[in-house]
């Protein structure tokens, strides 16, 4: 989440630093093949591309001044889903998706336990 905030501010060096830390944690805790680790790896690639594009733009400006041919940079704000997911992780909230069948089984189990308590 911190990396995404820095990305949205075009502070790619800080974004890369924080995402590298996140990637290392995901890799060590979840393994290299986990969805979060892969997602972080892809985001690192994206941030690297953005940082290179920004540096090229800056070099063009230093070289040619006001005559520089500047390519527009892509700035992405984090999606609400991404922000909420990260905040939930930070706060220790874990969502477990349940199918309709799982919900029915859970409901049946709760009813069974209530009947046992009543008897």
C-alpha positions in Angstrom: 0.0 0.0 0.0 2.8 2.4 0.8 4.5 1.6 -2.5 1.2 2.4 -4.3 0.9 5.7 -2.5 4.4 6.7 -3.6 3.6 5.5 -7.1 0.6 7.8 -7.3 2.9 10.7 -6.3 5.4 9.7 -9.0 8.0 9.0 -6.3 9.2 5.8 -8.0 12.4 5.3 -6.0 10.5 5.2 -2.7 7.8 3.1 -4.3 10.4 0.6 -5.5 12.1 0.5 -2.1 8.8 -0.3 -0.3 7.6 -2.8 -2.9 10.9 -4.6 -2.7 10.4 -4.9 1.1 6.9 -6.2 0.5 8.1 -8.7 -2.1 10.8 -10.0 0.2 8.2 -10.5 2.9 5.7 -12.3 0.6 8.5 -14.5 -0.8 9.8 -15.5 2.6 6.4 -16.0 4.2 4.3 -17.3 1.4 6.7 -18.7 -1.2 7.7 -17.7 -4.7 4.6 -19.2 -6.3 1.9 -17.5 -4.1 -0.5 -15.1 -5.8 0.6 -12.2 -3.6 4.3 -12.8 -4.4 3.7 -12.9 -8.1 1.5 -9.8 -7.9 4.3 -8.0 -6.1 6.9 -9.1 -8.6 4.7 -7.8 -11.5 4.3 -4.5 -9.6 8.0 -4.2 -9.2 8.5 -4.6 -13.0 5.9 -1.9 -13.6 7.5 0.5 -11.1 10.9 -0.1 -12.7 9.5 0.8 -16.1 7.9 3.9 -14.7 11.2 4.9 -13.0 13.1 4.4 -16.2 10.5 6.4 -18.2 10.8 9.3 -15.7 14.6 9.2 -15.8 14.5 9.4 -19.6 12.1 12.3 -19.4 14.4 14.1 -16.9 17.4 13.4 -19.1 15.6 14.8 -22.1 14.7 18.0 -20.2 18.2 18.5 -19.0 19.6 17.9 -22.5 17.2 19.9 -24.5 15.6 22.3 -22.0 12.2 23.7 -23.2 12.6 22.0 -26.6 12.4 18.6 -24.9 10.1 16.0 -26.5 8.4 14.8 -23.3 6.4 11.5 -23.3 3.5 11.5 -20.8 4.0 9.4 -17.8 1.3 7.1 -16.5 0.2 7.7 -13.0 -2.1 5.2 -11.5 -4.1 5.7 -8.3 -4.7 2.5 -6.4 -8.1 0.9 -6.8 -10.5 1.0 -3.9 -10.4 -2.8 -3.9 -6.6 -2.8 -3.6 -6.7 -0.2 -0.8 -9.3 -2.1 1.2 -7.5 -5.4 0.7 -4.3 -3.9 2.0 -5.9 -2.2 4.9 -7.7 -5.4 5.9 -4.3 -7.3 5.8 -2.7 -4.5 7.9 -5.5 -4.7 10.5 -5.5 -8.5 10.6 -8.9 -8.9 8.9 -9.0 -12.0 6.8 -11.8 -12.6 4.3 -12.5 -16.2 3.4 -14.7 -16.6 0.4 -17.5 -19.1 1.0 -19.6 -20.8 -1.6 -23.4 -21.1 -1.2 -22.9 -24.7 -0.2 -20.3 -23.7 2.5 -22.8 -21.2 3.9 -25.6 -23.8 4.0 -23.3 -26.2 5.7 -22.2 -23.6 8.2 -25.8 -22.7 8.9 -26.7 -26.3 9.5 -23.8 -26.8 11.8 -24.8 -23.7 13.9 -28.4 -25.1 14.1 -27.1 -28.5 15.1 -25.0 -27.0 17.9 -27.9 -24.9 19.1 -30.1 -28.0 19.3 -27.4 -29.8 21.3 -27.1 -27.0 23.8 -30.9 -26.9 24.2 -31.1 -30.6 25.0 
